[in-house]
């Protein structure tokens, strides 16, 4: 898809609402790469494992590019992991049946504990610590988890280009995503932007975990899901998508941090 970012009088509308009081931004990317740490490479030696690593199952294609661009635009801290989700799923809680893939679920207890200690916990703890620094300083903190999704799954075509995932019980998260969606559509009407699609925003994940740590008046946790038809390859579409996300987000914030 090639789309043009509308500017000035070309925009469909201008938002009349005042910006939200967002003082700080933290950007994370849980599935930035498909690296397999040396200790676990023996589990990925088959052709099937190699193919899985190179597919959307192995990592979120293009998500790191967008995460880096947004973090740079807003001078925000970026925290990412390039360890494949097939090694350990950083966006699932301990105990979730999909925490380990079919390639690592057979690991013995010692190896599993080492995997969590060396790769799972450090990422999640870094994100929580970054949010905590802002919240402790009295700053309303927006945490964006940047992800991408396969255009088709199980034979079904996903009907969105951008998904904004939030907890419907958190009014400010809902308000932000409603405004952000409207602003994106004003800048690029061709983009299909949906809320809590293709996943539920209150399902198990890092933002859901952090909502149990930080109150709604201090923390907004939004997962941004991007269609890999736009993000997987470098080019005009991915750059335009990133620009739209950034410009539309800037309109929602009280200040740039």
N, C-alpha and C positions, 0 to 999 in steps of 0.2 A: 504493500500500500504506500502510495506517495500522497502526502497531504501538505497543504500550505498553512502556515501559521498566520492567522488573521491579525491585522494590526490596525490601530486607529479606527477610522470610520468603517473599516471592513468587519469589525467585530459585530457579533449578533447583538450583544448588549454589554453594558457596564454594570458591575455589581453595585447596588446602592448601599449595601450593608457595610458597616465599619469593620475593620480587621479584627480578628480574634486576638486575645491577649496571650500570645505565645512568645515566650522570652528566650527559649533555648531549643536547639535541635540536635538530636543524635541520630545518625544513620547507621543501620546495620545491614549486613548481607550474609545470611547464614549458608547459602549454597553458591559461593562465588567461584568455585573451581571443582575439579574432579581428581585432585591429588590423592594418592593412596600412600600413607606413611609406610616406610620400608618394612616395619614389623608385620604389616598385614598384607603385603603384596602377594604372599603365597595363596591367599584366598581369592585372588583376582587373576589367576593365570589362564583361565579358560577363555575360549573365544566368546562365549556368552557373556562373561563378566566384562571383557574388554568392550564389547558392543554396548553393554548397559552403561558403562562409565562414559562413553562418548555420546550417549543419548541424553534426553531430558531427564532421565532417571538419575544420571550421574551428577548433574549440576544444573543450575538455573542459567541457561544461555543468555548472555547479554546483561544479566542483572548487575554485575560488578561495574560495568561501564556506566550505567545509569546511577548507581549508588555513588560512584566516585564523582560524577558530574554534579550531582545535587549537593554532596558534601562540600565540594569546592565552591559552588555558587554561594552557599550560605555560611562558609567558613565553619562548618560543623565537623565534629569528630566522626570519623568513619571507622567502624569495627567490622571486620569480615573474616571469614574462614574459607580457605581454598581446599579443605579436606572434603572429599566427596560425601554426599549424603548417603551413599551406599556403604560407606565405612561406619558412619554414625550420623543419625538425623538430628542436627542441632536444633531444629524447630519442633521437636517433640519432647515431652516430659519423660523423665526416668520412669520406667514401668509401662510406657506406651508400647503396644505390640509392634509398632513400626520404628521403634528407636534403632533397632539393628535390622539390616537387610538380610536377605537369604544368604548373602555371602559372608556375613560376620556373625549371624545369630548362633552359629555352632561353636564359637570361641569359648574356651573354658573360663571359669570365674576370674582367674588371675588376669587373663588377657582382656576380658571385658572391663574389669576395674581399671586397668592401665589405660584402656581406650577412653573411658570416661574422664579419668584424671588428667590425661595429657591433651585431649582434644575437645571433649564436650564441655566440661566444666569451665575451662579457661575462657572460652568465647562467651558463654552465658554470663559468667561473673564480670567480664570486662564491660559488657553492655549494661548490666545492672549498676556497676560502679560508676559508669559515665552518667547514667540517668541520676543516680543518687547525688553526685556532686552538684548537679544543677538544682535538683529539688531541695537539697539541704541549704543551698544558697537563696532559696525563696523564689526560684524561677519556674514558671510554668513550662514544662518540658514536653516537646513533641518528639516521639521516637518513631522513625520510619523504618520498617523492615522491608527491604527491596527484594522482590522475587519475580520469577517469570514462569509462565505455564505453557505447556504444549498446545498448539492450535487445535489438535484433535486428541481425544483420549477415549479408548474403548470404542472406537468407531463413531463417536459423537463429536461434532464440531462445536467448539466453545464459542459462544456468541458474545464476545467482548474483546476489546483491545486493551482496556485498562480495568482492573478491578480494585476497588478501594474497600479494604476489610476493616471493620470496627466492631465494637461491642454495642449493640442497640440499647443496652441499659445505661450506657454512658452518654449523657446528653451532648456533651461538648465534642466527643468523638463523632457522633452522628451529625452534629451541626457542621463540623469541619469538613467531613466527607461530602455532605450535601452541597456546601459552598464550593469546595474544590472541584467537584464534578461539574457544576454549572459553569465555573470559570474555564475549565478545560474545554467544555463543549462550545463556549463562546469563542475561544481561540482557534479551535480545530473541530468544526462541526462534523467532519467525517469520522472522527473517532467515536467508537462505541464504548461508553464509560458506564460501568455498573457498580453498584454497591453490594458488598458481601457476596461477590461472585468472582471466580468460580468456586470459592470456599466460603464458609461462614467465618466471620470475624471473631466470634467468641469460641471457636473450636480450640482444641489444644494447640499451643504454640508459645513462642517466647513472649509475645505481647500479652497473651492471656496470663502467663505466669507473673509478669511484672505488674499487671493490674491488681494482683493479690498483694503486691508489696507496696505499691504507691497509690494514694487516693486519687479520685477523679479530678479534684481541684488542683492537682500537681502534675499529673501524668496523662498524656494522650498517646495511646499505642495504636498505630495504623500500619497495616501491612499493605504494600502496593504490589499488586500482581499484574505483570505485563505480558502480553501475548508474544510468544517467541517468533511469530511471523514478522514482528517489527524489531525485535531485539537481537535475534540470533546472529545476524550478519552486520558488519560495519557498513555504514552508508547513510544516505540522506534520511531515510525513514527513522532510523534509530536516533539520529541526532535531532531531528525535528520533534520526535516524541519526548526526548529528554528536555528540550527547550520548553515545550508546552507544559510539562510537569512542573518545571522550575518557575516559570513565569506565573502560572496559575496558583502555585503555592505561595509565592511572594505576595500576591494580592490578599491572601488570607491572614497574614501575620502582621502584628503590631510593629515589629521591628526586625531588622536583619541582624543575626548574631554571628 
